[in-house]
Amino acid sequence: MLGTAGLAGAAYLFNLSRLSAELEVENKAAIHKVTLSGLTIRIDVTLKNPTGGSINVKYPFVKLLYSDTTLGSSEVKDQNFDLAKFAKQILDPIYINLSFMSLASSVPALLKEYRSTGKFDLIIKIVSTLNDTIPFSKTQNISIGSQKQVT
C-alpha cells in the first residue's frame, strides 16, 4: 500500500516536471509610452500548454534586464489560473515604467545603443509557480524599438 502511494506520488511529480519543461511562454514587448521622465514598456505574455495535462499557474512575475542589470519588474500578484490541456492563456498586458534618470545612471550603454540604432536589446525573465509546488522560470532575449538606423 505504501509502495503504491510512493509510486503514484513519484509519477505525479514526474508529470509536473514534464509539464514545467513543456510549458511555452511567448513574450512580446514594445515601447508603450514615452514621456519627459521616462518610458513605459508593454509586455504581452502568452502561456501555451501543449500537453495532455491541465496545470494551475501562479500569475507570473516579470523582470526586465539589460545584461545583468535589472531595469524594472512587474507587480507581484497572488492570483492563480488554470491552463487547460492543449490550450493557451493570453494575460493582461504588463506595464513596466523605466525612468530615463535611472537608466542613464545604471545602464548608460542602453541609452547609447538606443540613440545610435533606434532599438535596444533586453532580457525578459518570467518567474512563476506551477500547481503551487513546482518553480517555473523562462528567459527570453528581445529587441525593442524600430529596426531602422537612426541618423
N, CA, C and O atoms as a GROMACS GRO file, in nm:
protein
  604
    1MET      N    1   0.083  -0.120   0.000
    1MET     CA    2   0.000   0.000   0.000
    1MET      C    3   0.087   0.125   0.000
    1MET      O    4   0.065   0.217  -0.079
    2LEU      N    5   0.187   0.128   0.090
    2LEU     CA    6   0.275   0.243   0.098
    2LEU      C    7   0.359   0.257  -0.029
    2LEU      O    8   0.386   0.369  -0.074
    3GLY      N    9   0.399   0.144  -0.086
    3GLY     CA   10   0.476   0.146  -0.210
    3GLY      C   11   0.394   0.201  -0.326
    3GLY      O   12   0.447   0.273  -0.410
    4THR      N   13   0.266   0.167  -0.330
    4THR     CA   14   0.177   0.217  -0.435
    4THR      C   15   0.160   0.368  -0.424
    4THR      O   16   0.162   0.438  -0.525
    5ALA      N   17   0.144   0.418  -0.302
    5ALA     CA   18   0.130   0.562  -0.280
    5ALA      C   19   0.259   0.634  -0.320
    5ALA      O   20   0.254   0.741  -0.381
    6GLY      N   21   0.372   0.576  -0.287
    6GLY     CA   22   0.501   0.636  -0.325
    6GLY      C   23   0.518   0.639  -0.475
    6GLY      O   24   0.567   0.737  -0.531
    7LEU      N   25   0.478   0.530  -0.542
    7LEU     CA   26   0.488   0.523  -0.688
    7LEU      C   27   0.395   0.626  -0.753
    7LEU      O   28   0.433   0.692  -0.849
    8ALA      N   29   0.273   0.638  -0.700
    8ALA     CA   30   0.178   0.737  -0.754
    8ALA      C   31   0.231   0.878  -0.733
    8ALA      O   32   0.219   0.963  -0.822
    9GLY      N   33   0.289   0.904  -0.616
    9GLY     CA   34   0.347   1.036  -0.589
    9GLY      C   35   0.463   1.067  -0.682
    9GLY      O   36   0.476   1.179  -0.730
   10ALA      N   37   0.547   0.969  -0.706
   10ALA     CA   38   0.661   0.988  -0.797
   10ALA      C   39   0.613   1.014  -0.939
   10ALA      O   40   0.668   1.099  -1.009
   11ALA      N   41   0.509   0.941  -0.982
   11ALA     CA   42   0.454   0.962  -1.116
   11ALA      C   43   0.395   1.102  -1.128
   11ALA      O   44   0.412   1.168  -1.231
   12TYR      N   45   0.326   1.149  -1.023
   12TYR     CA   46   0.267   1.283  -1.023
   12TYR      C   47   0.376   1.389  -1.036
   12TYR      O   48   0.364   1.482  -1.116
   13LEU      N   49   0.483   1.377  -0.957
   13LEU     CA   50   0.593   1.473  -0.964
   13LEU      C   51   0.663   1.469  -1.100
   13LEU      O   52   0.704   1.573  -1.151
   14PHE      N   53   0.677   1.351  -1.157
   14PHE     CA   54   0.738   1.339  -1.290
   14PHE      C   55   0.653   1.412  -1.393
   14PHE      O   56   0.706   1.484  -1.478
   15ASN      N   57   0.520   1.393  -1.386
   15ASN     CA   58   0.431   1.461  -1.480
   15ASN      C   59   0.436   1.613  -1.462
   15ASN      O   60   0.434   1.686  -1.561
   16LEU      N   61   0.443   1.661  -1.338
   16LEU     CA   62   0.455   1.805  -1.314
   16LEU      C   63   0.585   1.859  -1.371
   16LEU      O   64   0.588   1.966  -1.431
   17SER      N   65   0.692   1.784  -1.351
   17SER     CA   66   0.821   1.826  -1.404
   17SER      C   67   0.816   1.833  -1.556
   17SER      O   68   0.872   1.925  -1.616
   18ARG      N   69   0.750   1.736  -1.618
   18ARG     CA   70   0.737   1.735  -1.764
   18ARG      C   71   0.653   1.854  -1.810
   18ARG      O   72   0.686   1.918  -1.910
   19LEU      N   73   0.544   1.884  -1.738
   19LEU     CA   74   0.461   1.999  -1.773
   19LEU      C   75   0.543   2.127  -1.765
   19LEU      O   76   0.531   2.215  -1.851
   20SER      N   77   0.625   2.139  -1.662
   20SER     CA   78   0.710   2.256  -1.646
   20SER      C   79   0.805   2.272  -1.764
   20SER      O   80   0.827   2.382  -1.812
   21ALA      N   81   0.861   2.161  -1.809
   21ALA     CA   82   0.954   2.166  -1.922
   21ALA      C   83   0.882   2.196  -2.053
   21ALA      O   84   0.939   2.260  -2.141
   22GLU      N   85   0.758   2.151  -2.066
   22GLU     CA   86   0.684   2.166  -2.191
   22GLU      C   87   0.609   2.299  -2.202
   22GLU      O   88   0.580   2.344  -2.312
   23LEU      N   89   0.577   2.361  -2.089
   23LEU     CA   90   0.502   2.487  -2.090
   23LEU      C   91   0.578   2.592  -2.171
   23LEU      O   92   0.695   2.619  -2.143
   24GLU      N   93   0.513   2.650  -2.268
   24GLU     CA   94   0.574   2.751  -2.354
   24GLU      C   95   0.530   2.890  -2.311
   24GLU      O   96   0.414   2.911  -2.274
   25VAL      N   97   0.623   2.983  -2.316
   25VAL     CA   98   0.594   3.122  -2.285
   25VAL      C   99   0.632   3.205  -2.406
   25VAL      O  100   0.746   3.198  -2.454
   26GLU      N  101   0.538   3.284  -2.455
   26GLU     CA  102   0.564   3.373  -2.568
   26GLU      C  103   0.552   3.516  -2.517
   26GLU      O  104   0.447   3.556  -2.466
   27ASN      N  105   0.660   3.592  -2.531
   27ASN     CA  106   0.662   3.731  -2.485
   27ASN      C  107   0.673   3.825  -2.604
   27ASN      O  108   0.750   3.799  -2.698
   28LYS      N  109   0.597   3.931  -2.601
   28LYS     CA  110   0.611   4.040  -2.697
   28LYS      C  111   0.625   4.167  -2.616
   28LYS      O  112   0.549   4.190  -2.521
   29ALA      N  113   0.721   4.249  -2.652
   29ALA     CA  114   0.743   4.373  -2.578
   29ALA      C  115   0.756   4.489  -2.676
   29ALA      O  116   0.808   4.473  -2.786
   30ALA      N  117   0.709   4.604  -2.633
   30ALA     CA  118   0.717   4.724  -2.716
   30ALA      C  119   0.716   4.847  -2.625
   30ALA      O  120   0.672   4.841  -2.510
   31ILE      N  121   0.766   4.956  -2.679
   31ILE     CA  122   0.756   5.083  -2.607
   31ILE      C  123   0.611   5.126  -2.614
   31ILE      O  124   0.558   5.149  -2.723
   32HIS      N  125   0.547   5.138  -2.501
   32HIS     CA  126   0.406   5.176  -2.494
   32HIS      C  127   0.390   5.328  -2.492
   32HIS      O  128   0.302   5.383  -2.558
   33LYS      N  129   0.476   5.395  -2.413
   33LYS     CA  130   0.463   5.539  -2.397
   33LYS      C  131   0.599   5.598  -2.363
   33LYS      O  132   0.677   5.539  -2.288
   34VAL      N  133   0.625   5.716  -2.419
   34VAL     CA  134   0.747   5.790  -2.387
   34VAL      C  135   0.705   5.926  -2.333
   34VAL      O  136   0.625   5.997  -2.394
   35THR      N  137   0.761   5.962  -2.216
   35THR     CA  138   0.734   6.093  -2.157
   35THR      C  139   0.868   6.162  -2.132
   35THR      O  140   0.973   6.106  -2.162
   36LEU      N  141   0.864   6.282  -2.079
   36LEU     CA  142   0.987   6.353  -2.048
   36LEU      C  143   1.067   6.283  -1.939
   36LEU      O  144   1.190   6.297  -1.933
   37SER      N  145   1.000   6.209  -1.854
   37SER     CA  146   1.070   6.144  -1.742
   37SER      C  147   1.116   6.002  -1.771
   37SER      O  148   1.202   5.949  -1.701
   38GLY      N  149   1.058   5.938  -1.872
   38GLY     CA  150   1.099   5.801  -1.900
   38GLY      C  151   1.009   5.734  -2.001
   38GLY      O  152   0.938   5.799  -2.077
   39LEU      N  153   1.013   5.603  -2.000
   39LEU     CA  154   0.930   5.529  -2.094
   39LEU      C  155   0.863   5.412  -2.024
   39LEU      O  156   0.908   5.364  -1.920
   40THR      N  157   0.754   5.369  -2.084
   40THR     CA  158   0.679   5.255  -2.033
   40THR      C  159   0.688   5.144  -2.135
   40THR      O  160   0.658   5.162  -2.253
   41ILE      N  161   0.731   5.026  -2.088
   41ILE     CA  162   0.740   4.909  -2.173
   41ILE      C  163   0.615   4.824  -2.149
   41ILE      O  164   0.579   4.795  -2.035
   42ARG      N  165   0.551   4.784  -2.259
   42ARG     CA  166   0.435   4.695  -2.251
   42ARG      C  167   0.482   4.554  -2.286
   42ARG      O  168   0.546   4.532  -2.389
   43ILE      N  169   0.449   4.459  -2.200
   43ILE     CA  170   0.486   4.320  -2.223
   43ILE      C  171   0.359   4.237  -2.231
   43ILE      O  172   0.277   4.237  -2.138
   44ASP      N  173   0.342   4.167  -2.342
   44ASP     CA  174   0.230   4.076  -2.360
   44ASP      C  175   0.282   3.934  -2.343
   44ASP      O  176   0.373   3.891  -2.414
   45VAL      N  177   0.225   3.862  -2.248
   45VAL     CA  178   0.268   3.726  -2.217
   45VAL      C  179   0.157   3.629  -2.256
   45VAL      O  180   0.041   3.647  -2.218
   46THR      N  181   0.194   3.527  -2.333
   46THR     CA  182   0.103   3.419  -2.368
   46THR      C  183   0.163   3.288  -2.318
   46THR      O  184   0.277   3.256  -2.350
   47LEU      N  185   0.086   3.215  -2.241
   47LEU     CA  186   0.129   3.084  -2.192
   47LEU      C  187   0.059   2.977  -2.275
   47LEU      O  188  -0.061   2.984  -2.299
   48LYS      N  189   0.136   2.877  -2.319
   48LYS     CA  190   0.081   2.770  -2.402
   48LYS      C  191   0.111   2.635  -2.337
   48LYS      O  192   0.225   2.607  -2.298
   49ASN      N  193   0.008   2.553  -2.326
   49ASN     CA  194   0.022   2.419  -2.269
   49ASN      C  195   0.002   2.317  -2.381
   49ASN      O  196  -0.112   2.287  -2.416
   50PRO      N  197   0.111   2.262  -2.437
   50PRO     CA  198   0.098   2.166  -2.546
   50PRO      C  199   0.084   2.021  -2.498
   50PRO      O  200   0.104   1.928  -2.576
   51THR      N  201   0.051   2.001  -2.371
   51THR     CA  202   0.046   1.866  -2.316
   51THR      C  203  -0.098   1.824  -2.288
   51THR      O  204  -0.190   1.905  -2.296
   52GLY      N  205  -0.116   1.699  -2.255
   52GLY     CA  206  -0.247   1.643  -2.225
   52GLY      C  207  -0.290   1.661  -2.080
   52GLY      O  208  -0.394   1.608  -2.041
   53GLY      N  209  -0.213   1.734  -2.001
   53GLY     CA  210  -0.249   1.757  -1.861
   53GLY      C  211  -0.277   1.903  -1.835
   53GLY      O  212  -0.206   1.990  -1.886
   54SER      N  213  -0.379   1.932  -1.755
   54SER     CA  214  -0.406   2.072  -1.718
   54SER      C  215  -0.311   2.111  -1.606
   54SER      O  216  -0.254   2.025  -1.537
   55ILE      N  217  -0.295   2.241  -1.588
   55ILE     CA  218  -0.197   2.290  -1.490
   55ILE      C  219  -0.248   2.418  -1.427
   55ILE      O  220  -0.312   2.500  -1.494
   56ASN      N  221  -0.219   2.436  -1.300
   56ASN     CA  222  -0.254   2.558  -1.228
   56ASN      C  223  -0.130   2.646  -1.224
   56ASN      O  224  -0.023   2.602  -1.180
   57VAL      N  225  -0.143   2.770  -1.270
   57VAL     CA  226  -0.028   2.860  -1.285
   57VAL      C  227  -0.048   2.984  -1.198
   57VAL      O  228  -0.154   3.046  -1.201
   58LYS      N  229   0.055   3.019  -1.122
   58LYS     CA  230   0.056   3.145  -1.046
   58LYS      C  231   0.083   3.257  -1.145
   58LYS      O  232   0.167   3.242  -1.234
   59TYR      N  233   0.014   3.371  -1.131
   59TYR     CA  234   0.035   3.484  -1.221
   59TYR      C  235   0.184   3.517  -1.223
   59TYR      O  236   0.244   3.534  -1.118
   60PRO      N  237   0.245   3.526  -1.341
   60PRO     CA  238   0.391   3.540  -1.348
   60PRO      C  239   0.443   3.676  -1.303
   60PRO      O  240   0.378   3.779  -1.321
   61PHE      N  241   0.560   3.672  -1.245
   61PHE     CA  242   0.637   3.791  -1.209
   61PHE      C  243   0.735   3.813  -1.324
   61PHE      O  244   0.803   3.719  -1.365
   62VAL      N  245   0.743   3.935  -1.375
   62VAL     CA  246   0.825   3.965  -1.493
   62VAL      C  247   0.935   4.063  -1.455
   62VAL      O  248   0.910   4.166  -1.392
   63LYS      N  249   1.057   4.030  -1.495
   63LYS     CA  250   1.172   4.119  -1.475
   63LYS      C  251   1.230   4.156  -1.610
   63LYS      O  252   1.242   4.072  -1.699
   64LEU      N  253   1.266   4.284  -1.624
   64LEU     CA  254   1.338   4.332  -1.743
   64LEU      C  255   1.483   4.353  -1.706
   64LEU      O  256   1.513   4.420  -1.607
   65LEU      N  257   1.573   4.296  -1.784
   65LEU     CA  258   1.716   4.309  -1.756
   65LEU      C  259   1.790   4.358  -1.879
   65LEU      O  260   1.750   4.331  -1.993
   66TYR      N  261   1.897   4.432  -1.855
   66TYR     CA  262   1.991   4.470  -1.959
   66TYR      C  263   2.125   4.416  -1.913
   66TYR      O  264   2.180   4.463  -1.813
   67SER      N  265   2.178   4.319  -1.984
   67SER     CA  266   2.294   4.242  -1.939
   67SER      C  267   2.258   4.180  -1.804
   67SER      O  268   2.164   4.100  -1.797
   68ASP      N  269   2.330   4.213  -1.699
   68ASP     CA  270   2.299   4.158  -1.567
   68ASP      C  271   2.227   4.258  -1.477
   68ASP      O  272   2.205   4.230  -1.359
   69THR      N  273   2.189   4.374  -1.531
   69THR     CA  274   2.127   4.479  -1.452
   69THR      C  275   1.975   4.474  -1.464
   69THR      O  276   1.922   4.476  -1.576
   70THR      N  277   1.906   4.469  -1.352
   70THR     CA  278   1.760   4.473  -1.352
   70THR      C  279   1.714   4.616  -1.374
   70THR      O  280   1.751   4.706  -1.299
   71LEU      N  281   1.633   4.636  -1.478
   71LEU     CA  282   1.580   4.770  -1.510
   71LEU      C  283   1.448   4.796  -1.440
   71LEU      O  284   1.419   4.908  -1.399
   72GLY      N  285   1.368   4.694  -1.428
   72GLY     CA  286   1.237   4.709  -1.367
   72GLY      C  287   1.169   4.574  -1.358
   72GLY      O  288   1.216   4.474  -1.413
   73SER      N  289   1.057   4.573  -1.287
   73SER     CA  290   0.983   4.448  -1.271
   73SER      C  291   0.835   4.478  -1.256
   73SER      O  292   0.794   4.591  -1.228
   74SER      N  293   0.757   4.374  -1.275
   74SER     CA  294   0.612   4.388  -1.264
   74SER      C  295   0.568   4.382  -1.118
   74SER      O  296   0.648   4.356  -1.028
   75GLU      N  297   0.441   4.409  -1.099
   75GLU     CA  298   0.382   4.394  -0.966
   75GLU      C  299   0.369   4.244  -0.935
   75GLU      O  300   0.357   4.162  -1.026
   76VAL      N  301   0.373   4.211  -0.808
   76VAL     CA  302   0.351   4.073  -0.766
   76VAL      C  303   0.201   4.055  -0.745
   76VAL      O  304   0.138   4.133  -0.673
   77LYS      N  305   0.144   3.952  -0.807
   77LYS     CA  306   0.002   3.923  -0.792
   77LYS      C  307  -0.016   3.784  -0.734
   77LYS      O  308   0.041   3.687  -0.784
   78ASP      N  309  -0.094   3.774  -0.628
   78ASP     CA  310  -0.127   3.644  -0.571
   78ASP      C  311  -0.254   3.595  -0.638
   78ASP      O  312  -0.363   3.595  -0.580
   79GLN      N  313  -0.238   3.554  -0.762
   79GLN     CA  314  -0.352   3.513  -0.844
   79GLN      C  315  -0.314   3.387  -0.920
   79GLN      O  316  -0.207   3.381  -0.981
   80ASN      N  317  -0.400   3.288  -0.917
   80ASN     CA  318  -0.378   3.163  -0.990
   80ASN      C  319  -0.481   3.152  -1.101
   80ASN      O  320  -0.590   3.208  -1.092
   81PHE      N  321  -0.446   3.078  -1.205
   81PHE     CA  322  -0.543   3.045  -1.308
   81PHE      C  323  -0.510   2.907  -1.361
   81PHE      O  324  -0.396   2.861  -1.355
   82ASP      N  325  -0.612   2.842  -1.413
   82ASP     CA  326  -0.594   2.708  -1.469
   82ASP      C  327  -0.567   2.718  -1.618
   82ASP      O  328  -0.634   2.792  -1.690
   83LEU      N  329  -0.469   2.643  -1.662
   83LEU     CA  330  -0.434   2.635  -1.804
   83LEU      C  331  -0.472   2.494  -1.848
   83LEU      O  332  -0.406   2.396  -1.813
   84ALA      N  333  -0.579   2.486  -1.927
   84ALA     CA  334  -0.631   2.356  -1.969
   84ALA      C  335  -0.532   2.285  -2.062
   84ALA      O  336  -0.440   2.347  -2.116
   85LYS      N  337  -0.552   2.156  -2.079
   85LYS     CA  338  -0.466   2.080  -2.169
   85LYS      C  339  -0.484   2.131  -2.312
   85LYS      O  340  -0.594   2.167  -2.353
   86PHE      N  341  -0.374   2.135  -2.386
   86PHE     CA  342  -0.371   2.180  -2.525
   86PHE      C  343  -0.438   2.317  -2.542
   86PHE      O  344  -0.516   2.337  -2.635
   87ALA      N  345  -0.407   2.410  -2.451
   87ALA     CA  346  -0.470   2.543  -2.454
   87ALA      C  347  -0.365   2.652  -2.435
   87ALA      O  348  -0.250   2.625  -2.401
   88LYS      N  349  -0.408   2.775  -2.459
   88LYS     CA  350  -0.321   2.889  -2.432
   88LYS      C  351  -0.398   2.992  -2.352
   88LYS      O  352  -0.520   2.998  -2.356
   89GLN      N  353  -0.323   3.073  -2.279
   89GLN     CA  354  -0.380   3.180  -2.196
   89GLN      C  355  -0.306   3.308  -2.229
   89GLN      O  356  -0.185   3.316  -2.212
   90ILE      N  357  -0.379   3.409  -2.277
   90ILE     CA  358  -0.320   3.540  -2.303
   90ILE      C  359  -0.345   3.625  -2.180
   90ILE      O  360  -0.460   3.649  -2.142
   91LEU      N  361  -0.239   3.671  -2.118
   91LEU     CA  362  -0.251   3.750  -1.995
   91LEU      C  363  -0.276   3.897  -2.028
   91LEU      O  364  -0.246   3.942  -2.138
   92ASP      N  365  -0.332   3.969  -1.932
   92ASP     CA  366  -0.346   4.114  -1.948
   92ASP      C  367  -0.207   4.174  -1.967
   92ASP      O  368  -0.110   4.122  -1.911
   93PRO      N  369  -0.196   4.282  -2.044
   93PRO     CA  370  -0.063   4.343  -2.064
   93PRO      C  371   0.001   4.382  -1.932
   93PRO      O  372  -0.067   4.424  -1.838
   94ILE      N  373   0.131   4.368  -1.926
   94ILE     CA  374   0.210   4.406  -1.809
   94ILE      C  375   0.290   4.530  -1.848
   94ILE      O  376   0.360   4.529  -1.948
   95TYR      N  377   0.278   4.636  -1.768
   95TYR     CA  378   0.348   4.762  -1.796
   95TYR      C  379   0.459   4.783  -1.694
   95TYR      O  380   0.437   4.771  -1.574
   96ILE      N  381   0.578   4.813  -1.745
   96ILE     CA  382   0.692   4.841  -1.658
   96ILE      C  383   0.746   4.978  -1.694
   96ILE      O  384   0.784   5.003  -1.809
   97ASN      N  385   0.749   5.068  -1.595
   97ASN     CA  386   0.799   5.204  -1.615
   97ASN      C  387   0.949   5.210  -1.591
   97ASN      O  388   1.001   5.155  -1.494
   98LEU      N  389   1.018   5.277  -1.683
   98LEU     CA  390   1.163   5.295  -1.673
   98LEU      C  391   1.194   5.444  -1.677
   98LEU      O  392   1.159   5.512  -1.773
   99SER      N  393   1.258   5.494  -1.575
   99SER     CA  394   1.296   5.634  -1.567
   99SER      C  395   1.424   5.659  -1.646
   99SER      O  396   1.520   5.582  -1.634
  100PHE      N  397   1.427   5.766  -1.726
  100PHE     CA  398   1.548   5.800  -1.801
  100PHE      C  399   1.665   5.827  -1.706
  100PHE      O  400   1.779   5.793  -1.736
  101MET      N  401   1.636   5.889  -1.592
  101MET     CA  402   1.741   5.921  -1.496
  101MET      C  403   1.807   5.794  -1.444
  101MET      O  404   1.930   5.785  -1.437
  102SER      N  405   1.726   5.696  -1.406
  102SER     CA  406   1.784   5.572  -1.355
  102SER      C  407   1.854   5.494  -1.466
  102SER      O  408   1.956   5.429  -1.441
  103LEU      N  409   1.800   5.499  -1.588
  103LEU     CA  410   1.866   5.431  -1.700
  103LEU      C  411   2.002   5.494  -1.729
  103LEU      O  412   2.100   5.424  -1.754
  104ALA      N  413   2.008   5.627  -1.726
  104ALA     CA  414   2.133   5.697  -1.756
  104ALA      C  415   2.239   5.667  -1.651
  104ALA      O  416   2.358   5.658  -1.684
  105SER      N  417   2.198   5.650  -1.526
  105SER     CA  418   2.297   5.624  -1.422
  105SER      C  419   2.335   5.477  -1.411
  105SER      O  420   2.450   5.445  -1.381
  106SER      N  421   2.240   5.387  -1.435
  106SER     CA  422   2.270   5.245  -1.415
  106SER      C  423   2.316   5.174  -1.542
  106SER      O  424   2.401   5.085  -1.536
  107VAL      N  425   2.261   5.210  -1.656
  107VAL     CA  426   2.300   5.144  -1.781
  107VAL      C  427   2.312   5.245  -1.896
  107VAL      O  428   2.229   5.246  -1.987
  108PRO      N  429   2.413   5.330  -1.892
  108PRO     CA  430   2.429   5.428  -2.000
  108PRO      C  431   2.448   5.362  -2.136
  108PRO      O  432   2.416   5.424  -2.238
  109ALA      N  433   2.498   5.241  -2.141
  109ALA     CA  434   2.516   5.171  -2.268
  109ALA      C  435   2.383   5.147  -2.338
  109ALA      O  436   2.377   5.146  -2.461
  110LEU      N  437   2.276   5.127  -2.261
  110LEU     CA  438   2.144   5.107  -2.320
  110LEU      C  439   2.099   5.232  -2.393
  110LEU      O  440   2.050   5.225  -2.506
  111LEU      N  441   2.114   5.349  -2.329
  111LEU     CA  442   2.074   5.474  -2.394
  111LEU      C  443   2.159   5.501  -2.517
  111LEU      O  444   2.109   5.549  -2.618
  112LYS      N  445   2.288   5.471  -2.509
  112LYS     CA  446   2.377   5.489  -2.624
  112LYS      C  447   2.333   5.398  -2.739
  112LYS      O  448   2.330   5.440  -2.855
  113GLU      N  449   2.300   5.274  -2.707
  113GLU     CA  450   2.254   5.178  -2.809
  113GLU      C  451   2.125   5.228  -2.874
  113GLU      O  452   2.110   5.220  -2.996
  114TYR      N  453   2.032   5.280  -2.794
  114TYR     CA  454   1.906   5.329  -2.847
  114TYR      C  455   1.926   5.452  -2.935
  114TYR      O  456   1.864   5.463  -3.041
  115ARG      N  457   2.013   5.543  -2.894
  115ARG     CA  458   2.039   5.664  -2.973
  115ARG      C  459   2.102   5.630  -3.108
  115ARG      O  460   2.072   5.695  -3.208
  116SER      N  461   2.190   5.531  -3.111
  116SER     CA  462   2.260   5.500  -3.236
  116SER      C  463   2.181   5.408  -3.329
  116SER      O  464   2.198   5.417  -3.451
  117THR      N  465   2.097   5.322  -3.275
  117THR     CA  466   2.028   5.225  -3.360
  117THR      C  467   1.876   5.240  -3.362
  117THR      O  468   1.810   5.186  -3.451
  118GLY      N  469   1.821   5.312  -3.265
  118GLY     CA  470   1.676   5.324  -3.257
  118GLY      C  471   1.610   5.204  -3.190
  118GLY      O  472   1.487   5.195  -3.185
  119LYS      N  473   1.690   5.114  -3.138
  119LYS     CA  474   1.637   4.998  -3.067
  119LYS      C  475   1.735   4.959  -2.957
  119LYS      O  476   1.848   5.008  -2.952
  120PHE      N  477   1.690   4.870  -2.869
  120PHE     CA  478   1.778   4.816  -2.767
  120PHE      C  479   1.734   4.675  -2.733
  120PHE      O  480   1.617   4.640  -2.746
  121ASP      N  481   1.830   4.595  -2.692
  121ASP     CA  482   1.805   4.455  -2.659
  121ASP      C  483   1.792   4.438  -2.508
  121ASP      O  484   1.874   4.489  -2.432
  122LEU      N  485   1.689   4.366  -2.468
  122LEU     CA  486   1.664   4.339  -2.327
  122LEU      C  487   1.643   4.190  -2.305
  122LEU      O  488   1.627   4.113  -2.400
  123ILE      N  489   1.644   4.152  -2.181
  123ILE     CA  490   1.614   4.015  -2.141
  123ILE      C  491   1.487   4.020  -2.056
  123ILE      O  492   1.477   4.098  -1.961
  124ILE      N  493   1.390   3.937  -2.092
  124ILE     CA  494   1.269   3.923  -2.011
  124ILE      C  495   1.280   3.792  -1.935
  124ILE      O  496   1.303   3.686  -1.994
  125LYS      N  497   1.263   3.800  -1.804
  125LYS     CA  498   1.264   3.680  -1.721
  125LYS      C  499   1.127   3.665  -1.657
  125LYS      O  500   1.080   3.755  -1.587
  126ILE      N  501   1.065   3.551  -1.680
  126ILE     CA  502   0.934   3.519  -1.624
  126ILE      C  503   0.955   3.418  -1.511
  126ILE      O  504   1.021   3.316  -1.529
  127VAL      N  505   0.898   3.448  -1.394
  127VAL     CA  506   0.908   3.358  -1.279
  127VAL      C  507   0.766   3.328  -1.230
  127VAL      O  508   0.685   3.419  -1.214
  128SER      N  509   0.737   3.201  -1.206
  128SER     CA  510   0.604   3.161  -1.161
  128SER      C  511   0.614   3.031  -1.081
  128SER      O  512   0.723   2.980  -1.057
  129THR      N  513   0.499   2.980  -1.042
  129THR     CA  514   0.490   2.852  -0.973
  129THR      C  515   0.378   2.772  -1.038
  129THR      O  516   0.270   2.825  -1.065
  130LEU      N  517   0.404   2.645  -1.062
  130LEU     CA  518   0.304   2.557  -1.122
  130LEU      C  519   0.247   2.464  -1.016
  130LEU      O  520   0.321   2.405  -0.938
  131ASN      N  521   0.116   2.453  -1.014
  131ASN     CA  522   0.044   2.368  -0.917
  131ASN      C  523   0.090   2.392  -0.774
  131ASN      O  524   0.095   2.300  -0.693
  132ASP      N  525   0.122   2.516  -0.742
  132ASP     CA  526   0.162   2.561  -0.608
  132ASP      C  527   0.287   2.494  -0.552
  132ASP      O  528   0.318   2.511  -0.434
  133THR      N  529   0.360   2.418  -0.634
  133THR     CA  530   0.477   2.348  -0.581
  133THR      C  531   0.600   2.354  -0.670
  133THR      O  532   0.712   2.352  -0.619
  134ILE      N  533   0.583   2.360  -0.800
  134ILE     CA  534   0.695   2.350  -0.893
  134ILE      C  535   0.738   2.489  -0.938
  134ILE      O  536   0.659   2.560  -1.001
  135PRO      N  537   0.861   2.531  -0.907
  135PRO     CA  538   0.910   2.660  -0.956
  135PRO      C  539   0.924   2.656  -1.108
  135PRO      O  540   0.962   2.555  -1.166
  136PHE      N  541   0.892   2.768  -1.171
  136PHE     CA  542   0.896   2.778  -1.317
  136PHE      C  543   0.963   2.909  -1.354
  136PHE      O  544   0.930   3.014  -1.299
  137SER      N  545   1.056   2.904  -1.448
  137SER     CA  546   1.127   3.024  -1.492
  137SER      C  547   1.164   3.010  -1.639
  137SER      O  548   1.211   2.905  -1.682
  138LYS      N  549   1.142   3.115  -1.716
  138LYS     CA  550   1.183   3.120  -1.856
  138LYS      C  551   1.247   3.255  -1.883
  138LYS      O  552   1.204   3.357  -1.829
  139THR      N  553   1.349   3.254  -1.967
  139THR     CA  554   1.420   3.377  -2.004
  139THR      C  555   1.420   3.390  -2.155
  139THR      O  556   1.436   3.291  -2.227
  140GLN      N  557   1.400   3.513  -2.204
  140GLN     CA  558   1.395   3.538  -2.348
  140GLN      C  559   1.464   3.669  -2.379
  140GLN      O  560   1.445   3.768  -2.308
  141ASN      N  561   1.544   3.671  -2.485
  141ASN     CA  562   1.605   3.794  -2.536
  141ASN      C  563   1.510   3.858  -2.635
  141ASN      O  564   1.453   3.790  -2.720
  142ILE      N  565   1.493   3.991  -2.624
  142ILE     CA  566   1.404   4.063  -2.715
  142ILE      C  567   1.469   4.193  -2.758
  142ILE      O  568   1.558   4.246  -2.691
  143SER      N  569   1.424   4.245  -2.873
  143SER     CA  570   1.464   4.378  -2.920
  143SER      C  571   1.343   4.469  -2.913
  143SER      O  572   1.232   4.430  -2.951
  144ILE      N  573   1.364   4.590  -2.864
  144ILE     CA  574   1.257   4.688  -2.852
  144ILE      C  575   1.295   4.811  -2.932
  144ILE      O  576   1.409   4.857  -2.926
  145GLY      N  577   1.199   4.864  -3.006
  145GLY     CA  578   1.222   4.984  -3.085
  145GLY      C  579   1.216   4.952  -3.233
  145GLY      O  580   1.185   4.840  -3.273
  146SER      N  581   1.246   5.053  -3.314
  146SER     CA  582   1.242   5.034  -3.459
  146SER      C  583   1.363   4.956  -3.504
  146SER      O  584   1.466   4.952  -3.436
  147GLN      N  585   1.351   4.894  -3.617
  147GLN     CA  586   1.462   4.819  -3.674
  147GLN      C  587   1.542   4.905  -3.771
  147GLN      O  588   1.636   4.856  -3.835
  148LYS      N  589   1.506   5.033  -3.782
  148LYS     CA  590   1.574   5.123  -3.875
  148LYS      C  591   1.690   5.194  -3.807
  148LYS      O  592   1.686   5.219  -3.686
  149GLN      N  593   1.790   5.227  -3.884
  149GLN     CA  594   1.905   5.302  -3.834
  149GLN      C  595   1.864   5.448  -3.814
  149GLN      O  596   1.805   5.508  -3.903
  150VAL      N  597   1.895   5.504  -3.699
  150VAL     CA  598   1.863   5.643  -3.669
  150VAL      C  599   1.984   5.728  -3.706
  150VAL      O  600   2.097   5.696  -3.671
  151THR      N  601   1.959   5.838  -3.779
  151THR     CA  602   2.070   5.926  -3.816
  151THR      C  603   2.060   6.059  -3.747
  151THR      O  604   2.144   6.146  -3.767
   0.00000   0.00000   0.00000
